[in-house]
Amino acid sequence: MSTGKVSGMTPTPDAILDNLSQFSDTELRVLLVVVRATIGWQKGRDWLTRREIERRTGRKRSAVSEAVGALVEGGHLIVTDEDGNQLATAEQRKRLGKARGKVFYALAENPLARNSGKTCPKSKQVLARNLVTTTNTHNNKHSYKDRVSILLDYLNERTNRSGPTAFKSGDGLRARLTDGATDDDVRLVIDCKIAEWQDSDKMRQFLKPATLFSVKHFPAYLTEAIDWDQRGRRKPSKGPKQAARSNNKYGHLVKGAK
């Protein structure tokens, strides 16, 4: 199955489509939410809040919790913390949620969640920390206009914006792509800053193109995001931005940028 993102479409594993009768209505809704969040953005896993899943599925907390438990037990869904430790029981997931920890979801049937070319086994046996979080780093075949549109869609979805509140202008984004940033660089910065700022009333307002993609901030944010990703996506470090900029192997993005 191709995992490339087609505009307006998200590939769905045959293992789900060929076995619809095996899932309850809520289980199927949860699976499709995870499909969209992972395969839809070429990821092996993604973090989702309980409220976000409830909102997207239109189901109440108890129904979502029961569905997640059944999918984990059946080997269809893999749930982990930021470090890749599996959350196999409802109590573990509930405890982490109360501690405001990030809960990550992955599909066992997701081709992007394969280890060394082998199909990901049942959730009780898989080492979730080996899941690939991004693929095809240099997949920049679209025009700049299309790339900006796709990345803005990603930012809007990750920040729960739609309709009149959705970002329609990617201030600075095209310039950063022209400077040499890849699509995955941009997604990584978005993911990192959401993890760092989403729960802060003061900082959440800066989850916008003008801040994320400005020539002043983007190189430092990218360095922080790379470090965050290499450390297993733990809470982002908050070192001096100037130090981050001076150590940035993508420092060329600053030179000559407008």
C-alpha positions in Angstrom: 0.0 0.0 0.0 1.3 3.4 -0.9 1.9 5.8 2.0 2.3 8.9 0.0 -0.1 11.7 0.9 -2.6 12.5 -1.9 -4.3 15.9 -1.7 -7.6 15.6 0.2 -7.1 11.8 0.8 -5.6 9.6 3.5 -4.7 5.9 2.7 -6.3 3.4 5.0 -4.9 -0.1 5.7 -6.7 -3.0 4.0 -6.5 -4.8 7.4 -9.1 -2.3 8.6 -11.2 -1.9 5.5 -11.5 -5.7 4.9 -12.6 -6.4 8.5 -15.1 -3.6 9.3 -17.5 -6.1 10.9 -14.9 -6.9 13.6 -15.0 -3.4 15.1 -17.7 -1.6 17.0 -18.8 1.8 15.7 -16.7 3.6 18.3 -13.7 1.4 17.7 -13.8 2.2 14.0 -14.1 5.9 14.7 -11.0 5.7 17.0 -9.1 3.8 14.4 -9.9 6.3 11.7 -8.8 9.2 13.9 -5.5 7.5 14.4 -5.2 6.7 10.7 -5.7 10.4 9.9 -3.2 11.5 12.6 -0.5 9.0 11.5 -0.7 7.7 8.0 -2.4 11.0 6.9 0.8 12.8 7.8 3.3 10.0 7.1 4.0 9.3 10.7 4.5 6.1 12.6 2.7 7.5 15.7 1.2 10.8 17.0 0.1 12.2 20.3 -3.6 12.8 20.8 -5.4 14.1 23.9 -8.4 12.3 25.2 -10.6 15.3 24.5 -9.3 15.5 21.0 -10.3 11.9 20.3 -13.7 12.5 22.0 -14.2 15.6 19.8 -13.2 13.9 16.6 -15.2 10.7 17.2 -18.3 12.4 18.7 -18.2 9.8 21.5 -18.1 10.2 25.3 -15.1 9.5 27.5 -16.3 6.1 28.7 -17.0 4.9 25.1 -13.6 6.1 23.9 -11.8 4.5 26.8 -13.5 1.2 26.2 -12.8 1.3 22.5 -9.1 2.1 23.0 -8.8 -0.8 25.4 -10.4 -3.2 23.0 -8.2 -2.1 20.1 -5.1 -2.4 22.3 -6.1 -5.8 23.5 -6.9 -6.9 20.0 -3.4 -5.8 18.7 -4.8 -3.1 16.4 -3.6 -0.1 18.3 -0.4 0.7 20.1 -0.5 3.3 22.9 2.7 4.6 24.4 4.2 7.5 26.5 6.7 10.0 25.0 9.6 7.6 25.7 8.0 4.8 23.9 6.9 2.8 27.0 3.7 1.0 26.2 0.5 1.8 28.1 -1.2 -1.5 27.9 -3.8 -0.9 30.6 -6.6 1.7 31.0 -5.1 2.5 34.4 -1.7 3.4 32.9 -3.3 5.6 30.3 -5.5 7.3 32.8 -2.6 7.9 35.2 -0.5 9.5 32.5 -3.4 11.6 31.3 -4.0 13.0 34.8 -0.3 13.9 35.0 -0.7 15.9 31.8 1.7 13.5 30.0 1.6 13.0 26.2 -0.2 9.8 25.1 0.9 8.6 21.7 -1.1 6.4 19.4 0.0 4.1 16.5 -1.6 1.5 14.3 -0.2 -2.0 14.3 -1.2 -2.1 10.6 0.6 1.1 9.7 3.4 0.4 7.2 5.3 3.4 8.7 5.4 1.6 12.0 7.5 -1.3 10.7 10.8 -2.2 12.2 13.6 -3.3 9.8 11.1 -4.0 7.1 9.1 -6.5 9.2 5.4 -6.0 9.8 4.8 -4.6 13.3 3.6 -7.5 15.5 0.9 -7.5 18.1 1.0 -4.6 20.5 2.1 -6.7 23.5 5.3 -7.7 21.6 6.2 -4.6 19.7 8.9 -2.1 20.9 7.0 1.1 20.3 10.1 3.3 20.7 11.3 1.9 17.4 8.4 3.3 15.5 9.4 5.6 12.7 8.0 9.1 13.3 8.6 10.5 9.9 9.5 9.2 6.4 10.7 10.4 3.1 12.4 13.5 4.6 13.1 14.9 1.2 9.7 14.4 -0.3 9.4 17.9 -1.7 8.0 17.1 -5.1 5.0 19.5 -4.8 5.2 23.2 -5.9 6.0 25.8 -3.2 2.3 26.8 -3.3 1.1 23.2 -2.7 3.7 22.6 0.0 2.6 25.8 1.9 -1.0 24.7 1.6 -0.3 21.2 2.8 1.8 22.4 5.7 -0.8 25.0 6.7 -3.4 22.3 6.8 -1.1 20.3 9.1 -0.7 23.3 11.4 -4.4 24.0 11.4 -5.3 20.4 12.2 -2.6 20.1 15.0 -3.9 23.4 16.6 -7.6 22.5 16.1 -8.3 25.4 13.9 -10.9 25.4 11.1 -13.2 27.7 9.3 -12.8 31.4 10.1 -10.1 30.6 12.7 -7.9 28.6 10.3 -4.6 30.1 9.2 -4.8 30.9 5.5 -1.5 32.8 5.0 1.8 31.0 5.7 3.7 34.1 6.8 7.4 33.3 6.2 6.7 29.7 5.4 7.5 29.9 1.7 10.6 31.8 2.4 11.8 29.1 4.8 11.1 26.4 2.2 13.0 28.4 -0.4 15.9 28.7 2.0 16.1 24.9 2.1 13.9 23.7 4.9 12.2 20.4 4.1 8.5 19.7 4.7 9.5 17.4 7.6 11.7 20.2 9.1 8.5 22.3 9.3 6.3 19.5 10.7 9.0 18.8 13.3 9.0 22.5 14.4 5.2 22.5 14.6 5.1 19.3 16.6 7.8 20.5 19.0 6.3 23.9 19.7 2.8 22.4 20.2 4.3 20.0 22.7 6.0 22.9 24.5 3.3 25.6 24.2 -0.1 24.0 23.8 -0.8 23.8 27.5 0.4 27.4 28.3 -2.2 30.2 28.1 0.6 32.6 27.6 2.5 30.8 24.9 -0.3 29.2 22.9 -1.0 32.4 21.1 2.4 32.1 19.4 1.4 28.8 17.6 1.0 30.8 14.4 3.0 31.1 11.1 4.3 34.6 11.8 6.1 33.3 14.9 7.0 29.7 13.9 8.3 30.5 10.5 10.0 33.9 10.9 13.7 34.1 9.9 14.4 35.3 13.4 13.0 32.2 15.2 12.8 29.3 12.8 16.5 28.2 12.8 16.6 28.1 16.6 13.2 26.3 16.8 14.5 23.8 14.3 17.6 23.1 16.4 15.4 22.7 19.5 13.0 20.4 17.6 15.8 18.1 16.3 17.2 17.8 19.8 13.7 17.1 21.1 13.1 14.4 18.5 16.5 12.8 19.2 15.7 12.7 22.9 12.6 10.7 22.3 10.3 13.8 22.2 10.6 14.5 25.8 9.7 18.0 27.0 11.6 20.4 24.8 14.7 22.0 26.2 14.6 25.8 26.8 18.2 26.8 26.2 19.2 30.3 25.0 18.0 30.9 21.5 21.2 32.5 20.5 23.2 29.4 21.5 20.7 27.2 19.6 21.1 29.3 16.5 25.0 29.3 16.6 25.0 25.5 16.9 22.4 24.9 14.2 23.6 22.7 11.4 20.8 24.4 9.3 22.3 27.8 9.9 22.3 28.4 6.1 18.6 29.0 6.5 19.3 32.4 8.2 21.8 33.7 5.5 20.2 35.8 3.0 16.6 35.0 4.1 14.1 37.7 3.8 
